[in-house]
């Protein structure tokens, strides 16, 4: 717990000042509120002729005005302090939450793929929203109520003991009982909240999947199934929350019972002490004003405990949220730039030396095994293989999205681990299997490749990617707004825009991970021809399912089971590789049948 608090408190930063000022104002407010009953007791004693000795309305009015002015002053100071404390607490807690979200987002941006694999996207969303909101509320309550409660409790004890120590012990004796009850409740409730937040992740994941795949859901008429799945996740959250809230609901009536019980005891003793001073000699001097003040202090003491129970509920919920936030903030990326890393990639030469890779240290099988491969700068290399043959895994080692488990990868003659990460990834452009466009204009999306690119640069790469024609067909051309996820363009259009974006970086190495699967064979051929003519010095790696996409490559790799089982030119592989020949024959015969059918 201490480690979690230490991690989170670093995010306070520029909000330290309001975080310090708030408790100071709360201290002043608590002092004023606890001093008011003491002054009232004095006033009651002063206007009681039997106790004070004052006789006459003028003398009594003088005492009322004197103590009334003091009470008014204390009330004004208390109100002002409370208002200022609320203002600074809101500033500190909202600023703290802003910094937490910033720090988490910053940390996630620097995660390697293996770090991201540890957290689901829905879990990260929950941590940055629901969990941060819980921690913000808890922080604000800690600055205000958690500071005020112990101060109010301590001040009330001191003042009540100064009035009558014997009666004050009645209140003090109840405190350990209530503290024990709160501790036991915390032990019962915490497991429920741990489960709740895991189920929150599942709930958010269900929403994310449904919204992201809403077209598929509607296409297969699965709305009722998805609704049922969501309702099930929501109901599981409800059940655990209900169980937790039932336990916590015991707190308030229990606190109220003990407050009333203590007040009754004090009232009984105080009334006997005031009425029958002969048999209650030990309470000599105990007056009506002191009785009133003592009751007030008793209520303040036990009310402080009731407020603590409210804090306990909020903190109990936020403890699990704080732990989950801390997990993200403490997660260290296992891929970092070396100090004084090389910032220039000389050329597009790639070399794999005895490379093996598995996704986790505990994995039993390697995703890649014994990879030895040399790709000369400017070459075009095709990669073919069945699903699960680790084609994507192989190319992800080049820009160091993952680190090798064994062996080394070299780019431009330098081990990728010796490069500055930003420099390496700027010169190794990867168009991933899943094409992602962001909300904004087409120009905005393309300038992810180069934020300083001119309109001429954008048009040039779009022509290379065969995207210029369809972009100009839009009413707004390159200023056409792309909706979130690129839902208002087709799959083939999205792929071509992503290729153009990668080309805009002018990389030394361009990797297309099955990035032309949604375009027709003619467009695919035009893209490959443009690459050959316009960027001959760029090393091009093309992962494809179609032989036609790679048959003109300088070399073709065949992967199976994470190993390179064949490597060579198209003509050579037709003669030497049974696997390649089978793929080629299957696709060629399929094409011939299609053409025959069309004829």
N, C-alpha and C positions, 0 to 999 in steps of 0.2 A: 504493500500500500504506500509506504514512504517513497519507494522508487517511482511509483506512478505519479504521486503528487509532485515530486521533484522534476519529473519530465514535463508535466503540464504547466507548472508554474513558470517555466522559461518563456512561455508564450504571453505572459503579462506585459513584458517589455515597457513600451511607452505609457502604459496605463498603471504604472506603479504608483504615481502620485495620487490619482483618485482612489486607488486601492488602499493607500495609507490614510488619506484624509477621511474616508468614510468611517473607519472604526473610531477615529478621534471624535467626530460628531456624534456617533452612537454612544460613546462613553459619556459625553456631556449630556445627551438626552437621558440616558439611564440614571445618571447622578441626579438630574433635576427631578425626574419622576419619583425617585426614591426619597428625595429630600422633602417633597411636597407633603406626604403624610406626617412627617415629623413636625413641619411648620403648622399643619392643621391641628395636630395634637396640642401644640403650644397655644394656638389661638383658642381652642376649646377650653383649655385650662385657664387662659387669661380672662375669658369672658364668663367663667363660672365664679360667681361671687364667693362661694364657699371655699373654692380651691385657691383663688388668686387674692382675695381680700379687697378687690376693687368694688367700690360701691358707687352707684349713679350711672345714668345712661351715657353721660359725656365721657366718663372714664372708659366705659366698656366700648363705646363707639370708637374712641381713640385707638384701643387695642385692635378692634376689627379692621380699621383703616390701615394700621401699621402692618398687621400680618396679611391683610388682603393685598396690599401693594407687593409684599414679598412673594405671595403666591402667584399674583399676576405676572410678576417678573420671571419667576421660575417657569410658568406655563408658556410664556412667549419664547424664552430661551429654548425650552424643550421642543416646542413646535418648529422653531426655526432650524434647530439642530437636526430634527427628524427629516425636515424637507430637504435640507442640504445633503444629508446622508443618503436620502433616496436618489437625489440627482447624481451624486458622484458614484453611487453603487451601480446605477444604470449605465453610466459612461464606462466604468471599469469592466462590468460584466459583458456588455455588448462588444467592447473593444477586445476583450480577452477571447470571446467567441470568434471574432473576425480573425484574430491572429492564429487561433487554433486551426480554423479552416484553411488559412493561407499556408501554415506550416505543414499540414497534412497533404494538401494539394501539391505543394512544392516537393515534399518527400516522395509522393507517388510518381511525379514526373521523372524522378531520378531512379526509380526502381528499374532493375533489369527484368527481363521476361520471367525469370525464375522467381523473383520477388513478387511480381504481379500474380503469378500462379498460386501463391499462398493465400491470396485474398480474392474472393469473387467480386465482380464489379458491383453487384447489388449490396454486398457487405460494405464496400468502401463508400457507397452512396449513403447507407444508413449511418455509418460512423461520422460522415461529414455533416449530416443533417440532424437526425434524431438524437444521436449521442452527444453532439456538440450542444444542442439545445438543452439537454438534461444537465450537462456540466455547467452551462451558462447560468441556468436557474439556481443550481446548487452554489455556484460561486457568489452570485448576488445575495443569496440567503446567508451564506457564511459571512460576507462582509457586513451585513446588517443584523440579522437575527442571531447568528451564531456568535457575534461579538457582544450583542446586547444581552443575550440570555445569561451568560455567566456573570457579566457585570451587574445586571439587575439582581441576580440571585445573591451575589456576594454582598452588594450594598444592602439588600433587604435583610440578610442575616445579621450584618453588623448593626443596622439600625434597630432591628427587633431585639437583639441581645442588649443593646444600650437601654432599651425600655424595660424589658423584664426577661432575664436569662432563662428562668424556669419555664415560662410559657413558650419561649422561643424554641426550646428543645423539642416541643411537640412537632413543630414543622420539620425540624432538622431530622428527626427520627424516621420520618416518612420517606425522605430522599433516597436512602439506599434501596428501599423496597421498589420504588419507581425505577431507579437506575437498573436494577436487576431485571425488571420486567422488560425494559427497553432493549437490553442486551440479548435476552432470550428471543424476543421478537425478531431482532436483526438476524440471529442465527437461523431462524426458521424461514425468513423471507428471502435472504440472499440467493439460495439455489433457484427459486422461482424466477428472479430477475435474470439470472444467467441464462436460463432456458428461454426466457421471453425474447432476449435480444438475438439469440440464434434463430428463433422463429421469425423475428422481424426481417432478418436477412433472407430467409426463405420466402417470406411474403413479398418483399421488394423484388426478389428474383423472378417471382411469378408475374408481377406487374411488368417488369422490364421485358421479359420474354414475350408477353402478350402484346404489349404496345409495339415492340420492335418487329414482331412477326404478324401484325394484325391482318395483313393482306393474305397470308397463308391461312390464318385462322378462318377468315371469311370464305376463302376459296374452298376449304374442306368442310365448311359448315360445322365448325367445332366450338362455336360460341358457348353453348351450354356446358360442354366439357371444361373449357377454360374457366367459365364462371364457377362451376362446381369446385375446380381445383383451387381457385382463389378463395372461395368461401371456406374451404377446409383449412387453408393456411390461416385465414383471418380468425376462424373459430378456435384454432389452437392457441393463438395469441390471447384471445378473449378469456379462454378457460384459465390459463396461467395467471393472467392479470387479475381475474376475479378471485382466484385462490389467494394471491398475494394481498389484494386489497381487503379481503375478509379478515386476514390476520392483522393487518395494519389498522383496520377499523376498530379493533379492541382498544387501541391506545387512547383515543379521545374520551370515551365513557369512563375508562379506568382512571384517567387523570382527574376527570371531573369528580368522581366518587371520592378520591383521596383529598382533593381540595375541600370539598364540602365536609368530609369527616373531620379534617383538621380544624376547620373553621368552627364546627359545632363544639369540639373539645375546648378550643380557646374560649368560645363564648360562655360555656358552662363555668369554667374556672374563673373567667374574668368577672362574670355577673356575681358569683358567690364572693369574690374578693372585694368587689365594690360595695355590695349590700351588707355582708357580715364580716366586718373588719376584725371583730373580736376573735372568731375562730380561724380567721385567715390572716394571722398576724405577719406571717412570712411575706405577704403581699402588701404590706403597709405602704402607703403612698401611691398605690395603683389607682389612677383616676380614669374618668370617662374618655378623655382625649387620648390617653395612652392605650386604652382598650380599642378605640377606633383605629389608631395608627397600627397597632399590633395586628389587627384583623387584615388591614390593608397590606401590610408587609407579608403576612402569611399568604394572602392571595397572590401577591407579586411573586413570591418564591415558587409557589406551586404552578402559577401561570407560566413562569419561566421554564419550568419542566415541561409544561404542555407545549410551549412553543418549540422546545427542544425536540419533542416527539414529532412535530411537523418537519423540522429540519432533518430529523432522523429518516423520515419517509423519503424526503427528496434526496438526501445523501445516499441512502440505500439504493435508490434507483440509479443515481449518478455514479456510484462506485464501479458498477459493471461497465457503464458508458466510458468512464475515465480509463478503465483498464483497456478497453477496446481501442480507444484513441491512442493510448500510450503504446500499444502494439504497433500501430502504424508509424508513430513518431520514432520509435526505437528500432524499427526495421532498417537494417543497414544494407544498402545495395551491395550485392556480391560482385558487381562489375563497376569499377571506378577508374577514373583517369589516373595514370601514374604521374608523380611529380615531374615536372619538366618533360612531359610526354611530347613526342614528335608531332609537329603541327602541319607537316607537308607530306602528302602522298605523291611520290615521284611518278609512278605510273600504275597501270592497271594489272600488273602481273599478280597472280594468285598462286599460292603453293600450300598444299596440305601435306604435312609430314607425320605419318603414323598416328592419325587422328582417330580417337574413339570418344564417344559422348553418350551420357545418360542424363536424364532430366533431374534426377535426385541421387544423392549419395546412397540411399537405401534401395534404389531400384535394382532389381535382380538382372535385368537384361539391358544391354547397350542399345541405344537408338541408332548409333552409327558405330561401325567397327573397322579398324585397319584401313582408313582412307589415306591413300597416297595419290596426289593429283597435282599436276602443274598446268596452269592456264596462262599463256603468254599474253602480254598487254595487247589489246586491240582485237583479240580473238573473239569469235562468237561460239558459244558452247551451249548445246542443248542437253537437257536432262529429262529422261523418260523413266517411268517406273509405275508400278501399281500403287493403289491406295495403301498408305502405311509403310511405304518403302523409305521414308525419311528424306524425301527430296527437299522439302521446306526446311527441315532441321539442318541439312547440309549448308544451305545458303545463309541461314541465320548466324552461322559461325563467322562469316566473312566480315560483317559490320559489327561483330562482337555483341550481338543481341543476347547470345549465350556464350559462355566460355567452354572451351574443350575440357573434357574430363582427363584425357590423355593426349599427348602429342601437341603440335603447334600449327597455327595458321599464319601465313605470311602474306602481306599485301605490299606490293612495291618493294619487295625484298626485306621488309621489316615485320617483326612479330606484331600481330594486331594488339597484343597486350602492352606494347611500348608506345602506342599512339595515344594522343589526346582523343578522347571519345568523340567530341564534337567534330574535330578535324577529320577523323576517320569516317564518320557517318555522313559528313557533307560530301565526301568524295565517293561514297558507296551508296547509290540510290536504289532503294528496294520498293518495287510495286508489289505489295503483298497480295495474297490470295483473296482476302476480303477487302474490297475496294471501299474506302471511306471518304466521303465528301462532307464538308461542314456547312452549316447554314451561312449564307452570304452569297455574293455574286460569283460568277465563274472566274472573274479576274481575282477576286479575293482568295478563292481556293487555289488557283494556279500560283499565286504569289507566295504560297507556303514554300514553294521551291526556291524562290528568290524574291524577297520582299521589295527589292529595288528594281525589279525587272520592268522594262519599258513595254508599252503596248506592242511594239514591233517584235520584241523578244517573245512575248506571249503568243502572238500570231504565228511566229516561226515554229515554235515547238508544237503548237496545235496542228500545223500543217504536217509536221513529221509524224505525229500520232494519229493523223487522219481525223482530227476533231474539228478542224476549222470550218468545214462545209456545214456540218449540222449545227454548230454554234451560231453561224451567220444566219441560219434559217429561223432562229428564234427572233421574235419581235424586238427584244432588247439586246440581241447579240451577246457580246462578252459581258454585258451588264445584267444579264439574266440572273434572277435570284434563285439560288439552289436551296431547296428546303432541307431541313435537318435529315442527314443520312442520305441525301441525294435522291429522295423519293420521286421527284418530278422529272427525272431523266431515266432512260432505259439502262439496262445492265451493260450493254456494249458501249453506250455513250459515257457511262460512268468510268469504265475501264480505260477508254481513250483519254479522258480528262486526267485520270490518275497517272497515265504514262506521260502525258504532256507536263504535268506537275513535276515528275521525277526528272525529265529532260531539262527543265528550266534550271536545275542545279548545276548543269554542265559537269556531270560526275566523271570520274576516271573509270568507274565500274557501274554498269546498269544491270539490275537483276529484275527479271519479270517472272513472278511466281504464278504461273498459270493465269496471266493477266490479259490474255486475248481469247479466253474460252467463250466469251459472249459475243465476239465479233465474227462475221462471216469469213470464209477462207480467202476471199478476194481482198478484203480490208486487211486481214492478217498478213497477206503477202505484200501489200503496199507498205505496211508499217515496217516489215523486215527489210524491204528494198530501201526505204528511206533511211533506216539505220545504217545500212551498208554504204550508202552514198554520202550521207551527211555527217555521221559520227564514226568514221572508220577507226579512229584512235581509241575509242571507248571500248573497254572489255564488256561484252554482252553475254549474260547468262540467261537462258530462256528455259523455264520449266513448263512443260506442255503435256497435253494428253494426245494431241494430234501429231503424227509423224510429219505431216506437211509443214508444221510450224518450225521444225528443227532440221529437216533433211538437208538444208543447204548450209548448216553450221560447220565450222572448222573441225569440231569434234562433238561426238554425242556420247553421253554417259548413260548407261543403263543401271539403275539401282534396284536392288531386291533385298529385303530383309536388312536394310541399313548398310549394305556393302555394294561396292562397284563391281558388277559382274561382267561388264563389257565396256569398252571405250574405243572409239574410232570414228571414221567418216561414215556417211550413209552407205556408200557402195561396199565398204569393207565389212560393216556390221551385217549387211544382207547376206554376206558369204560366211561370216564366222560366228554370228550370234543367233541361235535358234529362237531366243526370246524376242529379239528385235524383228526378226523375219516374221514371226507369228503375229506381232503387233501390226507390222506393215501389211501383211497379207489380209488380215482381218479388216483393217480400215480401207484398203484398196478395193477388196471385194464388196464391202458395204457401199462404197462410193459408186462402183460399177452398177450394182443393183439399183441404186437410187436413180442413176442416169438412165438405165434401161427402163425403169418404171416411168420416168418422166417422158421418155421418148414414146 
